[in-house]
Amino acid sequence: MRKIPWIIAVLVFFYLFRLVAIAWLQLAPDESYYWQWSKHLDWSYFDHPPMVAYIMALFTGLAWDHEFFVRVGGLLCSLLTIIVLYQTCRRLSPDDPAIAWKVILIANVTLLFSAGCLIQTPDTPLLLFWALAVYCGVALITDPSPRWWYLWGVALGLGLLSKYTMILIVPCQFAFLLFSRNDRHWLFRKEPWLALLLGAVIFSPVIFWNWQHDWISFAFQLRHGFEPADRLAFGKLMEYLGGQAGIVTPLLFLVFLYYSITAYGLYRRRQAAEYLYLLLLSWPIILFFAYSSMRGGVSQPNWPAPAYVAGLLLMGLVYGRYYRRKRAHRIFMSVAVGLALVVNVAIHIHLVRPYLPVPPQIDTTQQFHGWRELGRQINRHVAQNPHPAGYFLLAERYSTAAGALFYTGKPYVAINFSEPGRYLFLGKLDNLKGKNAVILLRHVNEQNLEYYRSYFREVAVIGEHRAIFRGEVIDEYSVYIVLGKEYRGNWRSFR
């Protein structure tokens, strides 16, 4: 109990810092892309369901298009996730509030949850609704009232509107019902099945949108996650596990492994359903994406993020009930949390003012730099080359087009000709005919220019944007600025 004021002070520091950071940092390319969605609201999108766009639209609509308002909804979602985690832990251990405070401290010092506070992505609302569903699952164990199933169904539907990964909670939840002797009776009652139906109804606009567009989003995600790649399976698995250790921090990941084994033993000996529940709501997701990695598909470190909602609860419960009074465990946990805290603070500062000795070319924070300069350059070139029909933006990558769009501050259309499916939300683009375009190309050669000459009366290189980060030119985000005169209107969109 004596540590609670210290934990509160750390949490207050983090959230005050994050309030400043979300206004200070330029948008990451993917954030700009989701912001572009928010200017054209739809039932769903090529990459993901619409929740992230709705959240951005709400807060930028209440204010204006500034980095702070693009991100503040994500910060609030992350704060609500922490509150739900706290309440879930109190349900699991009502007589010991110190466990709950420890859990939310650990959550805030992991890179996984910190990133969700600073960068607005579909994972941010996903974690909130996953945490709410886990809360309902725990409530069903401690207070088996049927009403929790309906809230679980709402959380499922809202989670599916955030990211398709939410579907994984269904087999995990029902596997618990199947294996838990005291909870198996729910399989023969109407409430779980009505909850599934409720979730499906909430998710139905996304299903309808996909049906209208040849299931394009579902097909993209299945290919993205399971398409084999020419890489060694073992190497991919090691890369995946390293990513998990990185986002949770290595020592805390070891704690999670060890305490998971302990939790399984406790369940076997005592038939304590909460341990089985937390294991089944964490490890199947981690193993699912490990399998995806081994078979050669793409697997990003953040994909199994929802697993750590139950994982953190499991760590806190096992430590608080069985290991807190053991000196070796107290020391190891203190070192693990302390190291994670130091790393987290260092990375927070590095985001705002880069200083860590990481080569600029591989420093992932490079993505937050150079976009304002690009926007100013584009506006300057447009002013120098006025055209009565107006302009639109073209780029080789959707994220570059979106980043340029945000930082010009103009109501342009911004697209990538090679990925028409991404721009279903723009509708028909017949009104672009006759306009000039600012084309952003990473490389300029005759083949590239010839490709765009087929769409414009004339194409000419008019400038170059060199993305400078920590004194070095970053090739990843440097582009040539090309003027395309009088678009012929001959690009075929997806429609």
C-alpha positions as CSV (number, residue, x, y, z in Angstrom):
1,M,0.0,0.0,0.0
2,R,2.9,2.4,0.7
3,K,3.9,2.2,-3.0
4,I,0.5,3.3,-4.4
5,P,1.2,7.1,-4.1
6,W,4.5,6.5,-6.0
7,I,2.7,4.5,-8.7
8,I,0.1,7.3,-9.1
9,A,2.9,9.8,-9.4
10,V,4.5,7.8,-12.2
11,L,1.2,7.4,-14.0
12,V,0.4,11.1,-13.8
13,F,3.9,11.9,-15.2
14,F,3.4,9.6,-18.1
15,Y,0.0,10.9,-19.1
16,L,1.0,14.6,-18.8
17,F,4.0,13.8,-20.9
18,R,1.9,12.0,-23.5
19,L,-0.5,14.9,-23.7
20,V,2.4,17.1,-24.8
21,A,3.9,14.5,-27.0
22,I,0.8,13.8,-29.1
23,A,0.7,17.5,-30.0
24,W,4.4,17.8,-30.6
25,L,5.1,14.7,-32.8
26,Q,4.3,14.8,-36.5
27,L,1.9,12.1,-37.6
28,A,3.3,8.8,-38.6
29,P,2.4,7.8,-42.2
30,D,-0.2,5.3,-41.2
31,E,-1.8,7.8,-38.9
32,S,-2.2,10.2,-41.8
33,Y,-3.8,7.4,-43.8
34,Y,-6.3,6.7,-41.1
35,W,-6.9,10.5,-40.8
36,Q,-7.6,10.5,-44.5
37,W,-10.3,7.9,-43.9
38,S,-11.8,10.2,-41.2
39,K,-12.4,12.8,-43.9
40,H,-14.4,10.3,-45.9
41,L,-16.4,8.2,-43.4
42,D,-17.6,4.8,-44.7
43,W,-18.9,1.5,-43.3
44,S,-15.4,0.0,-43.7
45,Y,-12.1,0.3,-45.5
46,F,-9.7,-1.8,-47.5
47,D,-7.2,-2.4,-44.6
48,H,-9.4,-2.4,-41.5
49,P,-12.8,-1.8,-40.0
50,P,-13.8,1.9,-39.4
51,M,-13.5,2.5,-35.7
52,V,-10.2,4.4,-35.8
53,A,-11.6,6.7,-38.5
54,Y,-14.7,7.4,-36.5
55,I,-12.7,8.3,-33.4
56,M,-10.5,10.7,-35.4
57,A,-13.5,12.2,-37.1
58,L,-15.2,12.9,-33.7
59,F,-12.3,14.8,-32.2
60,T,-11.0,16.6,-35.3
61,G,-14.7,17.5,-36.0
62,L,-15.0,19.0,-32.5
63,A,-11.8,21.0,-33.0
64,W,-9.6,21.0,-36.1
65,D,-7.1,18.9,-38.0
66,H,-4.1,19.1,-35.7
67,E,-1.9,16.2,-34.5
68,F,-3.3,16.6,-31.0
69,F,-6.9,16.1,-32.0
70,V,-6.0,13.3,-34.4
71,R,-4.5,11.4,-31.5
72,V,-6.3,12.5,-28.4
73,G,-9.1,9.9,-28.9
74,G,-6.5,7.2,-28.9
75,L,-5.0,8.5,-25.7
76,L,-8.4,8.5,-24.1
77,C,-9.0,4.9,-25.3
78,S,-5.7,3.8,-23.7
79,L,-6.6,5.5,-20.4
80,L,-10.0,3.7,-20.4
81,T,-8.2,0.4,-21.1
82,I,-6.1,1.0,-18.0
83,I,-9.2,1.7,-16.0
84,V,-10.9,-1.5,-17.2
85,L,-7.7,-3.4,-16.4
86,Y,-7.7,-2.0,-12.9
87,Q,-11.4,-2.9,-12.3
88,T,-10.8,-6.4,-13.7
89,C,-8.0,-6.9,-11.3
90,R,-10.1,-5.7,-8.4
91,R,-12.7,-8.3,-9.3
92,L,-10.0,-11.0,-9.3
93,S,-8.5,-9.8,-6.0
94,P,-11.0,-7.6,-4.2
95,D,-9.2,-7.6,-0.9
96,D,-5.8,-6.5,-2.3
97,P,-5.9,-3.2,-4.3
98,A,-2.1,-3.2,-4.4
99,I,-2.2,-5.9,-7.1
100,A,-4.4,-3.8,-9.3
101,W,-2.1,-0.8,-9.0
102,K,0.9,-3.0,-9.8
103,V,-0.8,-4.3,-13.0
104,I,-1.6,-0.9,-14.4
105,L,1.9,0.3,-13.6
106,I,3.4,-2.7,-15.5
107,A,1.0,-1.9,-18.4
108,N,2.2,1.7,-18.6
109,V,5.9,0.8,-18.6
110,T,5.6,-1.7,-21.5
111,L,6.3,-0.4,-25.0
112,L,3.1,-2.1,-26.1
113,F,0.7,0.1,-24.1
114,S,2.8,3.2,-24.3
115,A,2.8,3.1,-28.1
116,G,-1.0,2.9,-28.0
117,C,-1.1,6.1,-26.0
118,L,1.0,8.0,-28.4
119,I,0.1,6.7,-31.9
120,Q,-3.5,6.3,-33.0
121,T,-4.0,3.0,-34.8
122,P,-6.8,0.4,-35.0
123,D,-5.0,-1.5,-32.1
124,T,-5.9,1.3,-29.7
125,P,-9.7,0.9,-29.6
126,L,-9.2,-2.9,-30.1
127,L,-7.4,-3.1,-26.8
128,L,-10.1,-1.2,-25.1
129,F,-12.9,-3.4,-26.2
130,W,-10.8,-6.6,-25.7
131,A,-10.2,-5.5,-22.2
132,L,-13.9,-4.9,-21.7
133,A,-14.7,-8.4,-23.0
134,V,-12.1,-9.8,-20.6
135,Y,-13.7,-7.9,-17.7
136,C,-17.0,-9.5,-18.6
137,G,-15.4,-12.9,-18.7
138,V,-13.9,-12.4,-15.3
139,A,-17.2,-11.1,-14.0
140,L,-19.0,-14.3,-15.2
141,I,-16.6,-16.3,-13.1
142,T,-16.9,-14.1,-9.9
143,D,-20.6,-13.2,-10.4
144,P,-22.3,-15.6,-12.9
145,S,-25.1,-13.2,-13.9
146,P,-26.4,-13.6,-17.5
147,R,-26.3,-9.8,-18.0
148,W,-22.5,-10.0,-18.4
149,W,-22.9,-11.9,-21.6
150,Y,-24.8,-9.1,-23.3
151,L,-22.1,-6.6,-22.4
152,W,-19.5,-9.1,-23.7
153,G,-21.5,-9.2,-27.0
154,V,-21.3,-5.4,-27.3
155,A,-17.6,-5.5,-26.6
156,L,-17.1,-8.2,-29.2
157,G,-19.0,-6.1,-31.9
158,L,-17.2,-2.9,-31.1
159,G,-13.9,-4.7,-31.1
160,L,-14.7,-6.2,-34.5
161,L,-15.5,-2.7,-35.7
162,S,-11.9,-1.8,-34.6
163,K,-9.8,-4.6,-35.9
164,Y,-10.5,-8.1,-37.3
165,T,-8.2,-9.6,-34.6
166,M,-11.0,-9.3,-32.2
167,I,-12.6,-12.5,-33.7
168,L,-9.9,-14.5,-31.9
169,I,-11.5,-13.8,-28.5
170,V,-14.5,-16.0,-29.6
171,P,-12.7,-19.4,-29.7
172,C,-10.7,-18.4,-26.6
173,Q,-13.8,-17.6,-24.6
174,F,-15.7,-20.7,-25.7
175,A,-12.6,-22.9,-25.2
176,F,-12.8,-21.7,-21.5
177,L,-16.4,-22.7,-21.3
178,L,-15.6,-26.1,-22.7
179,F,-12.7,-26.9,-20.4
180,S,-13.9,-25.2,-17.2
181,R,-16.0,-27.7,-15.3
182,N,-17.9,-25.1,-13.4
183,D,-18.6,-22.9,-16.4
184,R,-19.5,-25.5,-19.0
185,H,-23.2,-25.1,-18.3
186,W,-23.2,-21.8,-20.2
187,L,-22.8,-23.8,-23.5
188,F,-26.3,-25.1,-22.9
189,R,-27.9,-21.7,-22.2
190,K,-29.1,-19.0,-24.7
191,E,-27.0,-16.1,-23.4
192,P,-23.6,-16.9,-24.9
193,W,-25.2,-17.5,-28.3
194,L,-27.3,-14.3,-28.1
195,A,-24.1,-12.5,-27.2
196,L,-22.5,-13.8,-30.4
197,L,-25.5,-12.7,-32.4
198,L,-25.4,-9.3,-30.8
199,G,-21.7,-8.9,-31.7
200,A,-22.5,-10.0,-35.3
201,V,-25.3,-7.4,-35.6
202,I,-23.0,-4.6,-34.5
203,F,-20.3,-5.9,-36.9
204,S,-22.8,-6.3,-39.8
205,P,-22.1,-3.0,-41.6
206,V,-18.6,-4.2,-42.2
207,I,-19.9,-7.5,-43.5
208,F,-22.3,-5.6,-45.8
209,W,-19.5,-3.3,-47.1
210,N,-17.3,-6.3,-47.8
211,W,-20.2,-8.1,-49.6
212,Q,-20.6,-4.9,-51.8
213,H,-16.9,-4.9,-52.7
214,D,-16.2,-8.6,-53.4
215,W,-14.9,-9.3,-49.8
216,I,-11.8,-7.2,-50.6
217,S,-10.9,-6.4,-47.0
218,F,-11.3,-9.9,-45.7
219,A,-9.3,-11.3,-48.6
220,F,-6.5,-8.7,-48.1
221,Q,-6.1,-9.5,-44.4
222,L,-6.1,-13.3,-45.0
223,R,-3.3,-12.8,-47.6
224,H,-1.5,-10.3,-45.4
225,G,-1.4,-12.7,-42.5
226,F,-1.0,-16.1,-44.2
227,E,0.6,-15.7,-47.5
228,P,3.9,-17.7,-47.5
229,A,7.1,-15.9,-47.9
230,D,10.6,-17.1,-49.0
231,R,12.1,-17.0,-45.5
232,L,13.2,-19.7,-43.1
233,A,10.4,-20.6,-40.7
234,F,12.8,-20.8,-37.7
235,G,14.2,-17.4,-38.4
236,K,10.8,-15.9,-38.6
237,L,9.8,-17.5,-35.3
238,M,12.8,-16.1,-33.6
239,E,12.1,-12.7,-35.0
240,Y,8.5,-12.9,-33.8
241,L,9.5,-14.0,-30.2
242,G,12.1,-11.3,-30.1
243,G,9.4,-8.8,-31.1
244,Q,7.2,-10.0,-28.2
245,A,10.1,-9.7,-25.7
246,G,10.7,-6.2,-27.1
247,I,7.2,-4.8,-26.8
248,V,6.7,-6.2,-23.3
249,T,10.4,-5.8,-22.4
250,P,12.6,-8.9,-22.0
251,L,12.5,-9.4,-18.2
252,L,8.7,-8.9,-18.0
253,F,8.3,-11.4,-20.9
254,L,10.3,-14.0,-18.8
255,V,8.1,-13.2,-15.8
256,F,5.0,-13.8,-18.0
257,L,6.4,-17.2,-19.2
258,Y,7.3,-18.4,-15.7
259,Y,4.1,-17.2,-14.1
260,S,2.0,-18.8,-16.9
261,I,3.5,-22.2,-16.0
262,T,2.8,-21.5,-12.3
263,A,-0.8,-20.5,-13.1
264,Y,-1.4,-23.7,-15.1
265,G,-0.1,-25.7,-12.1
266,L,-2.4,-23.8,-9.7
267,Y,-5.3,-24.5,-12.0
268,R,-4.6,-28.2,-12.1
269,R,-4.2,-28.5,-8.4
270,R,-7.0,-26.2,-7.2
271,Q,-9.4,-26.0,-10.2
272,A,-9.3,-22.1,-9.9
273,A,-11.1,-21.1,-13.0
274,E,-9.6,-17.6,-13.2
275,Y,-6.2,-19.0,-14.0
276,L,-7.5,-21.2,-16.8
277,Y,-9.4,-18.2,-18.2
278,L,-6.4,-15.9,-18.2
279,L,-4.2,-18.5,-19.8
280,L,-6.8,-19.2,-22.5
281,L,-7.3,-15.5,-23.2
282,S,-3.5,-15.0,-23.7
283,W,-1.5,-17.9,-24.9
284,P,-3.7,-19.1,-27.8
285,I,-3.3,-15.7,-29.4
286,I,0.4,-15.6,-29.0
287,L,0.8,-19.1,-30.4
288,F,-1.6,-18.4,-33.2
289,F,0.7,-15.6,-34.5
290,A,3.8,-17.7,-33.8
291,Y,2.3,-20.3,-36.1
292,S,1.6,-17.6,-38.7
293,S,5.2,-16.5,-38.5
294,M,6.6,-20.0,-38.8
295,R,4.6,-20.8,-41.9
296,G,6.1,-17.8,-43.7
297,G,3.4,-15.2,-43.4
298,V,3.9,-11.7,-42.2
299,S,3.5,-11.2,-38.5
300,Q,4.1,-7.9,-36.8
301,P,5.0,-7.6,-33.1
302,N,1.8,-5.7,-32.3
303,W,-0.6,-8.3,-33.7
304,P,-0.9,-10.4,-30.6
305,A,-1.2,-7.3,-28.4
306,P,-4.6,-8.2,-27.0
307,A,-3.1,-11.4,-25.5
308,Y,-1.3,-9.2,-22.9
309,V,-4.5,-7.8,-21.5
310,A,-5.1,-11.2,-19.8
311,G,-1.3,-11.7,-19.6
312,L,-0.8,-8.7,-17.4
313,L,-3.7,-9.7,-15.2
314,L,-2.2,-13.2,-14.9
315,M,1.2,-11.8,-13.9
316,G,-0.3,-9.5,-11.3
317,L,-2.5,-12.2,-9.8
318,V,0.2,-14.9,-9.5
319,Y,2.7,-12.5,-8.2
320,G,0.4,-10.9,-5.7
321,R,-1.0,-14.1,-4.4
322,Y,2.0,-16.4,-4.3
323,Y,5.3,-14.7,-4.9
324,R,5.2,-11.2,-3.5
325,R,6.5,-12.4,-0.1
326,K,9.4,-14.3,-1.7
327,R,12.5,-12.1,-1.7
328,A,13.9,-13.4,-5.0
329,H,10.7,-12.7,-6.8
330,R,10.3,-9.3,-5.3
331,I,13.8,-8.4,-6.4
332,F,13.4,-9.8,-9.9
333,M,10.0,-8.1,-10.4
334,S,11.3,-4.8,-9.1
335,V,14.3,-5.0,-11.5
336,A,12.1,-6.0,-14.4
337,V,9.6,-3.1,-13.8
338,G,12.4,-0.6,-13.0
339,L,14.3,-1.5,-16.2
340,A,11.0,-1.3,-18.3
341,L,10.4,2.1,-16.7
342,V,13.8,3.4,-17.6
343,V,13.6,2.1,-21.2
344,N,10.1,3.6,-21.5
345,V,11.1,7.0,-20.2
346,A,14.2,7.0,-22.5
347,I,12.1,6.2,-25.6
348,H,9.5,8.8,-24.7
349,I,12.2,11.5,-24.5
350,H,13.8,10.1,-27.7
351,L,10.5,10.5,-29.6
352,V,10.3,14.2,-28.8
353,R,14.1,14.9,-29.0
354,P,16.1,12.1,-30.6
355,Y,19.3,11.4,-28.7
356,L,19.8,7.6,-28.4
357,P,22.8,6.2,-30.3
358,V,20.7,4.4,-32.9
359,P,21.8,4.9,-36.6
360,P,19.3,7.3,-38.2
361,Q,18.6,5.0,-41.1
362,I,17.2,2.3,-38.9
363,D,15.7,4.5,-36.1
364,T,12.0,3.9,-36.3
365,T,11.3,7.4,-35.0
366,Q,12.4,8.8,-38.4
367,Q,8.8,8.3,-39.5
368,F,7.7,11.3,-37.3
369,H,10.0,13.8,-39.1
370,G,10.1,15.7,-42.3
371,W,6.4,15.8,-43.2
372,R,5.8,19.5,-42.4
373,E,8.7,20.4,-44.7
374,L,7.2,18.2,-47.5
375,G,3.8,19.9,-47.1
376,R,5.4,23.3,-47.4
377,Q,7.4,22.3,-50.5
378,I,4.3,21.0,-52.2
379,N,2.3,24.2,-51.4
380,R,5.2,26.3,-52.7
381,H,5.4,24.4,-56.0
382,V,1.6,24.6,-56.5
383,A,1.8,28.3,-55.9
384,Q,4.5,28.6,-58.5
385,N,2.6,26.5,-61.1
386,P,-1.0,27.6,-60.8
387,H,-3.7,25.8,-62.7
388,P,-7.3,26.8,-63.1
389,A,-8.7,23.3,-62.7
390,G,-6.7,22.7,-59.5
391,Y,-4.5,19.9,-58.2
392,F,-4.5,16.5,-56.6
393,L,-1.7,14.4,-55.1
394,L,-0.2,11.2,-56.3
395,A,2.4,9.0,-54.7
396,E,3.9,5.5,-55.1
397,R,2.8,4.6,-51.6
398,Y,-0.5,5.3,-49.9
399,S,1.2,6.4,-46.7
400,T,3.3,9.0,-48.5
401,A,0.2,10.4,-50.3
402,A,-1.7,10.6,-47.0
403,G,1.2,12.3,-45.1
404,A,1.6,14.8,-47.8
405,L,-2.1,15.5,-47.8
406,F,-2.3,16.2,-44.1
407,Y,0.7,18.6,-44.1
408,T,-0.4,20.6,-47.1
409,G,-3.5,21.5,-45.2
410,K,-5.4,21.6,-48.5
411,P,-8.6,19.6,-49.5
412,Y,-6.8,17.7,-52.2
413,V,-7.6,14.2,-53.3
414,A,-4.5,12.0,-52.5
415,I,-4.1,8.6,-54.1
416,N,-1.8,5.9,-55.2
417,F,-2.6,4.7,-58.7
418,S,-1.2,1.2,-58.1
419,E,-3.7,0.4,-55.2
420,P,-7.2,1.4,-56.3
421,G,-8.8,-0.8,-53.7
422,R,-7.5,1.5,-50.9
423,Y,-9.5,4.4,-52.2
424,L,-13.0,3.0,-52.3
425,F,-14.0,5.6,-49.7
426,L,-13.4,8.4,-52.3
427,G,-16.1,7.1,-54.7
428,K,-15.8,8.0,-58.3
429,L,-13.0,10.3,-59.2
430,D,-14.1,11.6,-62.6
431,N,-13.8,15.2,-61.4
432,L,-10.0,14.8,-61.4
433,K,-9.8,14.9,-65.2
434,G,-8.0,18.0,-66.4
435,K,-6.4,18.7,-63.1
436,N,-2.7,18.9,-62.5
437,A,-1.0,16.6,-60.0
438,V,1.9,16.7,-57.7
439,I,3.5,13.3,-58.0
440,L,5.8,12.0,-55.2
441,L,8.3,9.4,-56.4
442,R,11.1,7.8,-54.4
443,H,13.1,7.2,-57.6
444,V,13.1,9.0,-60.9
445,N,14.0,7.1,-64.0
446,E,12.7,6.9,-67.5
447,Q,10.5,3.9,-66.7
448,N,8.8,5.7,-63.9
449,L,8.3,8.9,-65.9
450,E,6.9,7.0,-68.9
451,Y,4.3,5.3,-66.6
452,Y,3.0,8.7,-65.5
453,R,3.2,10.2,-69.0
454,S,0.4,7.8,-70.0
455,Y,-1.9,9.6,-67.6
456,F,-0.8,13.3,-68.2
457,R,-0.2,15.6,-71.1
458,E,3.2,16.4,-69.7
459,V,5.4,15.2,-66.8
460,A,8.4,17.1,-65.4
461,V,10.6,16.9,-62.3
462,I,10.2,20.2,-60.4
463,G,11.9,19.6,-57.1
464,E,13.2,17.2,-54.5
465,H,12.3,16.7,-50.8
466,R,15.2,15.4,-48.8
467,A,13.9,14.0,-45.5
468,I,16.5,15.0,-42.9
469,F,16.6,13.2,-39.6
470,R,19.5,13.7,-37.1
471,G,21.6,15.3,-39.8
472,E,21.2,12.5,-42.3
473,V,19.1,12.1,-45.4
474,I,16.5,9.3,-44.9
475,D,16.0,7.5,-48.2
476,E,12.8,5.9,-47.0
477,Y,11.0,9.2,-46.8
478,S,12.8,11.3,-49.4
479,V,11.0,11.9,-52.7
480,Y,11.2,13.7,-56.0
481,I,8.5,16.2,-56.7
482,V,7.1,15.7,-60.2
483,L,4.5,17.9,-61.9
484,G,1.9,16.1,-63.9
485,K,0.0,18.5,-66.2
486,E,-3.7,17.9,-67.2
487,Y,-4.7,14.5,-66.1
488,R,-6.3,12.5,-68.9
489,G,-8.8,10.8,-66.6
490,N,-7.8,7.3,-67.8
491,W,-6.9,5.7,-64.5
492,R,-9.3,2.8,-63.6
493,S,-10.4,2.9,-60.0
494,F,-11.7,-0.2,-58.2
495,R,-15.3,0.7,-58.9
